[in-house]
Structures are given as structure tokens and as C-alpha cells.
Amino acid sequence: MKAISYSGYGGADVMEYGERPDPKVGPDAVLVKVRAAAVNPVDRKAREGLLDATLEAVFPVIPGWDVSGVVVQPGVAVEEFAVGDEVIGYVREDFLSRGTFAEYVAAPVRTLARKPLSLSFEEAAGLPLAGLTAYQVLHRSLRIREGDTVLVHAAAGGVGSVAVQLARHAGCRVIGTASAHNHDHLRQLGAEPVEYGDGLADRLRALAPNGIDAAFDTVGGDALRVSADTLAPDGRLTSIADAEVFSYGGKYAFVRPDAKDLAHLAELAERGIVTVHVDRVFPLAEAADAHRLNEQGRTRGKIVVTVDWDV
């Protein structure tokens, strides 16, 4: 099969397009014919070796954890899916090797849900990791409640935009940080936009003089410090980007594959409550360019790579 892979840690230049062996399908997995796979900031961290302390790399590594596609072979113990089922998945194992930037991926059923019919394959590929991250942080870590004022950093990005929609659906007021050119987009999602940079704390205090009830940090650094400084007395703080959050009494979160959570998100997408904005689409052979664009950190929504099965 055609795939993107790398044989050692490094920048985007280590990624190569070429032939890799077809994956073997375990008893509790299905073989998915990949239609689209999304790029996430964590892909860069994995590729550069920044996750090496927790996730062993079995080289060559095929990157990517997000996928949408079609089941072509169920494992012998699988009853949840059949040939022809359209699925989405956050296909993360406890090591790096068998990713989704390929024509086929063997995906454990615990990582999959049925694809929302209302989403294209490109849109659907952008839902699993970002959606699960937003859902698990908001509802399990921050434990948002109706009426909360919720702060979401990088609110126009992949995780942030889903978090805005989920928090609004839960009956929260949402303030989202973003560059000025994304403010209209945030208003459409239901957030009150506020610009990054100097004076952010003052702008947040003007919008929420009683403090932020729940702050979702996706950036780290100054954004994390400002979040801590503007919390309400009983406010909650979670970061997915900066372990310094512990020093502020907050929590650090890393998303987990969860088929039930993913199925819930798919249902919300089917009902139009959660949408996925696709910023750019690249063919699989140009996945390195997709990584480079993602590393600039200016994406609205998701960057997606696709497999063209018509060629």
C-alpha cells in the first residue's frame, strides 16, 4: 500500500511517500480503507520525538491518528462493524508505528464509531481527536455546568472550535481567544471573541468581571498564565499544552480513545450541533506540506490529507 512514513525523528523532511506492507488485522480490529486523515499538532510532537518518554516508536512510523474511511475486513472477533460500514476513528495505540496516513489502517474497534452521514469524509476525519479532546476536557476535567463562563484559547482551531460548540450546547457562555480575522467565525459558532496579545488579561476581566468559571488552555505559556490570573475564586483550569498548569492548581489532559464518546460526538454532528471546518486538503503524497502548514499554527479548523481511490 502507499503510505507516508519516517524512519527517524526530525522535521517534516523526514517524511517519505512510498510503499509499505499492508497492515495485519487482529481479532479485535478492522481493516479500514482510508478516505481521509486529519493533521493534528500532536503529530509534530510525535515526529520530533517529544513523546518518546511515553510512546515507543517502532520505526518506520506511519503518522496520523485521525481517520475516516470504509471497513473492508473485520477481525475474527468483531461484531460491531461489517464490510462496507463507513467509520471514523481516533486510532491511537500505546506505541507509534501503524498510523492513518496510508491507504489502509488496521483500527481496533475501541477507537471507532460510525461516520456521521451528514459529514463528508474530509470533515469527518477532522472530528475524532479534536472532538474527543474538547468533549473529555469540558465534561470530565473542567466539569462545565449550564451558566458557566468558559474561556477557550485558540478557539478557531481544530480543538477550540469544537470546544466552543460543545460548551454552547451545554448552556455555557463562551469567550474565545483568536486572531482578529477569525472573530466573525467565532461569533458564528456562538463565542464572544477576544484578541490575543498584550492586554489580554484586562480584556478578559472587562468581559467577565466576576472571573472565568472554566478555562481551557490549548496554547500554554502566556495564555496559561492569563487563564490562571482571570479565574473566578472557584474556577477550574485545564491545559492540553503545558504541564506548568499543575503549578496553578489546574489539570493536564491527554485525550483517550473512547468509542462511546466518539459515537456521541458523531450523533451531535449528525444533528448539526457540532460542525467541522476544513481549512485545507492535501493529497496523501503531499502530507509533509500539510504538516508544515499545520506547524504555522494559524489554521482555522482542520487540515486534512486524502487518499484518491479514483487514480
C-alpha positions as CSV (number, residue, x, y, z in Angstrom):
1,M,0.0,0.0,0.0
2,K,1.0,3.6,-0.4
3,A,1.8,5.4,2.8
4,I,3.7,8.3,4.5
5,S,6.4,7.1,6.9
6,Y,9.5,8.2,8.6
7,S,12.5,6.1,9.8
8,G,13.8,8.5,12.5
9,Y,12.7,11.6,14.4
10,G,13.0,15.0,12.8
11,G,11.3,17.8,10.9
12,A,8.8,17.3,8.1
13,D,11.6,16.5,5.7
14,V,11.9,13.0,7.3
15,M,8.5,12.0,6.0
16,E,8.6,9.9,2.8
17,Y,5.9,8.7,0.5
18,G,6.2,5.2,-0.8
19,E,5.2,1.6,-0.5
20,R,4.6,0.0,3.0
21,P,3.4,-3.6,3.8
22,D,-0.4,-3.9,4.1
23,P,-1.3,-4.0,7.8
24,K,-2.3,-7.2,9.5
25,V,-5.8,-7.3,11.1
26,G,-6.0,-8.5,14.7
27,P,-9.1,-10.3,16.1
28,D,-10.4,-7.1,17.7
29,A,-9.6,-4.7,14.8
30,V,-11.0,-3.9,11.3
31,L,-9.1,-3.0,8.2
32,V,-10.2,0.5,7.1
33,K,-9.8,1.7,3.6
34,V,-8.7,5.3,4.3
35,R,-10.5,8.1,2.6
36,A,-9.2,11.0,4.7
37,A,-6.9,11.6,7.7
38,A,-6.5,14.8,9.6
39,V,-3.4,16.5,10.8
40,N,-3.0,17.5,14.5
41,P,-0.4,19.5,16.4
42,V,0.5,16.3,18.3
43,D,1.7,14.8,15.0
44,R,4.6,17.2,15.0
45,K,5.5,16.3,18.7
46,A,5.4,12.6,17.8
47,R,7.5,13.1,14.7
48,E,10.1,15.2,16.5
49,G,10.5,12.6,19.4
50,L,8.8,14.8,22.0
51,L,6.5,11.9,23.0
52,D,9.4,9.4,23.3
53,A,9.2,9.2,27.0
54,T,5.7,7.8,26.9
55,L,5.2,6.3,23.4
56,E,7.8,4.0,22.0
57,A,8.4,4.5,18.3
58,V,8.6,1.3,16.2
59,F,10.3,2.5,13.0
60,P,9.4,3.1,10.3
61,V,6.5,5.1,11.7
62,I,3.3,5.9,9.7
63,P,2.0,9.1,11.3
64,G,-1.6,10.1,12.0
65,W,-4.3,9.2,14.5
66,D,-7.5,10.6,12.9
67,V,-9.2,8.7,10.1
68,S,-12.4,8.4,8.1
69,G,-13.0,5.5,5.7
70,V,-14.7,2.3,4.9
71,V,-14.4,-1.1,6.6
72,V,-13.1,-3.7,4.1
73,Q,-12.2,-6.6,6.5
74,P,-13.4,-7.2,10.1
75,G,-11.2,-9.1,12.6
76,V,-12.4,-12.6,13.5
77,A,-13.9,-11.4,16.9
78,V,-15.5,-8.2,15.6
79,E,-19.3,-7.9,15.7
80,E,-19.6,-4.1,15.8
81,F,-18.8,-3.4,12.1
82,A,-19.2,-5.1,8.8
83,V,-17.7,-4.8,5.3
84,G,-18.9,-1.5,3.8
85,D,-19.5,0.4,7.0
86,E,-18.3,4.0,7.0
87,V,-16.4,4.8,10.1
88,I,-14.4,7.4,11.9
89,G,-11.6,6.8,14.4
90,Y,-9.0,8.2,16.8
91,V,-6.7,5.3,16.1
92,R,-4.1,5.6,18.8
93,E,-2.2,2.7,20.2
94,D,0.3,2.7,23.0
95,F,3.2,3.0,20.6
96,L,3.9,4.8,17.4
97,S,4.0,2.8,14.2
98,R,0.7,2.0,12.5
99,G,-0.8,5.4,11.7
100,T,-3.5,6.6,9.4
101,F,-1.6,8.4,6.7
102,A,-1.8,5.4,4.5
103,E,-4.2,3.7,2.1
104,Y,-5.2,1.2,4.8
105,V,-5.1,1.1,8.6
106,A,-5.9,-1.7,11.0
107,A,-8.0,0.0,13.6
108,P,-9.0,-1.5,17.0
109,V,-12.8,-1.3,17.4
110,R,-12.4,0.5,20.7
111,T,-11.1,3.5,18.6
112,L,-14.0,3.7,16.1
113,A,-17.5,4.9,15.6
114,R,-19.9,5.1,12.7
115,K,-19.3,8.1,10.4
116,P,-22.0,10.8,10.5
117,L,-23.8,10.7,7.2
118,S,-24.1,14.5,7.2
119,L,-20.3,15.0,7.1
120,S,-18.0,14.4,4.1
121,F,-15.1,12.1,4.6
122,E,-12.8,15.1,4.8
123,E,-15.0,16.8,7.5
124,A,-15.4,13.5,9.4
125,A,-11.7,12.9,9.6
126,G,-11.3,16.1,11.5
127,L,-13.8,15.2,14.2
128,P,-12.2,12.3,16.3
129,L,-9.1,13.7,18.1
130,A,-10.3,17.3,18.2
131,G,-13.8,16.3,19.2
132,L,-12.8,13.8,21.9
133,T,-10.2,16.2,23.3
134,A,-12.8,19.0,23.6
135,Y,-15.5,16.7,25.0
136,Q,-13.3,15.0,27.6
137,V,-11.7,18.2,28.8
138,L,-15.0,20.1,29.1
139,H,-17.1,17.3,30.6
140,R,-14.6,15.2,32.6
141,S,-11.8,17.6,33.6
142,L,-13.5,21.0,33.7
143,R,-16.9,19.6,34.5
144,I,-18.7,22.5,32.9
145,R,-22.2,23.4,34.0
146,E,-25.1,25.3,32.5
147,G,-24.5,29.0,33.1
148,D,-20.7,28.8,33.4
149,T,-18.5,31.3,31.7
150,V,-16.0,29.2,29.7
151,L,-12.7,30.5,28.2
152,V,-11.4,28.6,25.2
153,H,-7.9,29.5,23.8
154,A,-7.2,29.2,20.1
155,A,-11.0,29.0,19.7
156,A,-10.9,28.9,15.9
157,G,-8.5,25.9,15.7
158,G,-9.5,22.3,15.5
159,V,-9.9,21.6,19.2
160,G,-11.0,25.1,20.1
161,S,-13.8,25.3,17.5
162,V,-15.4,22.0,18.7
163,A,-15.0,23.1,22.3
164,V,-16.9,26.3,21.6
165,Q,-19.8,24.4,20.1
166,L,-19.9,21.8,22.8
167,A,-19.8,24.4,25.6
168,R,-22.6,26.4,23.9
169,H,-24.6,23.3,23.6
170,A,-24.2,22.7,27.3
171,G,-25.7,26.2,28.0
172,C,-22.4,28.0,28.8
173,R,-21.3,31.4,27.9
174,V,-18.1,31.1,25.8
175,I,-15.2,33.6,25.4
176,G,-12.7,32.5,22.8
177,T,-9.3,33.9,22.0
178,A,-8.3,34.2,18.3
179,S,-6.7,36.5,15.8
180,A,-8.9,39.3,14.6
181,H,-9.5,37.8,11.2
182,N,-11.2,34.8,12.9
183,H,-13.6,36.8,15.1
184,D,-16.6,36.7,12.8
185,H,-16.1,32.9,12.5
186,L,-16.2,32.6,16.3
187,R,-19.3,34.7,16.6
188,Q,-21.0,32.3,14.1
189,L,-20.0,29.4,16.4
190,G,-21.6,31.3,19.4
191,A,-18.5,32.6,21.1
192,E,-17.5,36.1,22.2
193,P,-14.1,36.7,20.5
194,V,-11.2,38.4,22.2
195,E,-7.8,39.0,20.6
196,Y,-4.5,37.5,21.7
197,G,-1.5,39.6,22.9
198,D,-0.7,42.3,25.3
199,G,-3.6,43.3,27.5
200,L,-5.4,40.0,27.2
201,A,-6.0,39.8,30.9
202,D,-7.6,43.2,31.0
203,R,-9.8,42.4,28.1
204,L,-10.9,39.2,29.8
205,R,-11.7,41.0,33.1
206,A,-13.7,43.5,31.2
207,L,-15.8,40.7,29.6
208,A,-16.0,38.6,32.8
209,P,-15.5,40.9,35.9
210,N,-16.5,38.1,38.2
211,G,-13.9,35.7,36.7
212,I,-13.8,32.7,34.4
213,D,-15.5,29.6,35.7
214,A,-13.7,27.1,33.4
215,A,-10.6,27.9,31.3
216,F,-9.5,25.5,28.5
217,D,-5.9,26.2,27.6
218,T,-4.7,24.8,24.2
219,V,-1.7,27.0,23.8
220,G,0.4,27.2,27.0
221,G,2.8,29.9,28.1
222,D,1.3,33.3,28.4
223,A,-2.2,32.0,27.6
224,L,-2.0,29.6,30.6
225,R,-0.8,32.3,33.0
226,V,-3.5,34.7,31.9
227,S,-6.1,32.0,32.3
228,A,-4.9,31.3,35.9
229,D,-4.9,35.1,36.7
230,T,-8.5,35.6,35.5
231,L,-10.2,32.6,37.1
232,A,-13.2,33.1,39.4
233,P,-12.4,32.1,43.1
234,D,-13.7,28.5,42.4
235,G,-12.7,28.5,38.7
236,R,-11.3,25.4,37.1
237,L,-8.3,25.3,34.7
238,T,-7.1,22.5,32.3
239,S,-4.3,22.6,29.7
240,I,-3.6,20.2,26.9
241,A,-0.4,22.1,26.0
242,D,1.6,23.0,29.1
243,A,2.4,20.9,32.2
244,E,3.0,24.1,34.1
245,V,-0.7,24.1,34.7
246,F,-0.1,22.0,37.8
247,S,1.7,24.9,39.4
248,Y,-1.6,26.9,39.1
249,G,-3.7,24.1,40.7
250,G,-5.0,23.0,37.4
251,K,-5.1,19.7,35.5
252,Y,-3.2,18.4,32.4
253,A,-5.2,16.3,29.9
254,F,-4.3,13.9,27.1
255,V,-7.2,12.6,25.0
256,R,-8.1,8.9,25.2
257,P,-9.7,6.8,22.5
258,D,-13.3,6.1,23.6
259,A,-15.8,4.5,21.2
260,K,-18.8,5.7,23.3
261,D,-17.7,9.3,23.4
262,L,-16.9,9.3,19.7
263,A,-20.3,7.8,18.9
264,H,-21.9,10.7,20.9
265,L,-19.9,13.2,19.0
266,A,-20.9,11.6,15.7
267,E,-24.6,11.9,16.9
268,L,-24.1,15.6,17.7
269,A,-22.6,16.1,14.2
270,E,-25.5,14.3,12.6
271,R,-27.9,16.7,14.4
272,G,-25.9,19.7,13.2
273,I,-24.8,20.7,16.8
274,V,-21.1,20.2,16.0
275,T,-19.6,21.1,12.7
276,V,-16.1,20.7,11.4
277,H,-14.4,23.3,9.3
278,V,-11.8,22.0,6.8
279,D,-9.2,24.7,6.1
280,R,-7.0,22.9,3.5
281,V,-7.0,19.5,1.8
282,F,-3.8,17.8,0.6
283,P,-3.3,14.6,-1.3
284,L,-1.5,11.8,0.7
285,A,1.7,12.2,-1.3
286,E,1.9,15.9,0.0
287,A,1.4,15.1,3.7
288,A,4.7,16.7,4.6
289,D,3.4,20.0,3.2
290,A,0.2,19.5,5.3
291,H,2.4,19.1,8.4
292,R,4.4,22.2,7.6
293,L,1.2,24.3,7.2
294,N,-0.1,22.9,10.5
295,E,3.1,23.9,12.3
296,Q,2.4,27.5,11.5
297,G,-0.4,27.5,14.0
298,R,-2.7,29.7,12.0
299,T,-5.3,27.2,10.8
300,R,-9.0,27.8,11.1
301,G,-10.4,24.3,11.8
302,K,-8.6,21.3,10.3
303,I,-6.0,20.4,7.7
304,V,-6.8,17.1,6.0
305,V,-5.0,14.6,3.7
306,T,-7.0,12.4,1.4
307,V,-6.5,9.2,-0.5
308,D,-7.6,9.3,-4.1
309,W,-9.1,5.9,-4.9
310,D,-10.1,7.0,-8.4
311,V,-6.4,7.0,-9.6
